[in-house]
Amino acid sequence: MTPTPSRERKARATRARIAEAALELFVSRGFAETTIDQIATAAGVGRRTIFRHFATKEEILFDHLVVRRDAAVKLLHER
């Protein structure tokens, strides 16, 4: 079954919301002190939703770097 464009947009938005909430917590509390439950609460999702998008807390942190890299590559291609 192929995901619909609206479902894909919703999934991307949820993933971004999780990553953003996690990064804010990592900065304010520290990476080691931030729990998945805290991230879930801050993002307004459940633990299971986080694990649908990210396998580990570390993956959430590194996803931010991948998104930034992809945006930079896109801008370079547009030039």
Beta strands, then each sheet from edge to edge (+ up, - down):
end
